[in-house]
Amino acid sequence: MANSGRDIVTGAVVEEITLEEVTQFCAVRREKIVALVTEGIIDAQGRSEAEWRFDSRSLSRARRAVRLESDLEINLGAVAIILDLLDEIERLRVSRG
């Protein structure tokens, strides 16, 4: 079969995970994930931290945010801008595709 120019991505589907699971996945302290939610970088469903649940998009975005902050040594405000720009680039690629 010819390569259509698209990569095939495989993995498990994550429906909802807890705050503790996100911290484990990202290998960070709870406070870091709380800061990501506070900055609006990721979305949490639930009224309190104890009730927060995250979807797979937030999980992926949290991991990217933690890596950007660490690798580039930038603050979370800059991380939020970079992630929004990367999302926009991806959206434009898909719409042209």
FENLINMO-V332927 format. One line per field, one symbol per residue. phi: phi as a letter, one per 40 degrees, with the letter a starting at -180 (. if undefined). A space follows every 10 residues. Layout:
phi->???
This chain:
phi->.cccgbccbb iccbcabcdc ccccccfbcd dccdcccdcg cbbbbhcbdc cdbbcccccc ccccccccdc ccfbccccdc cccccccccc ccccccc
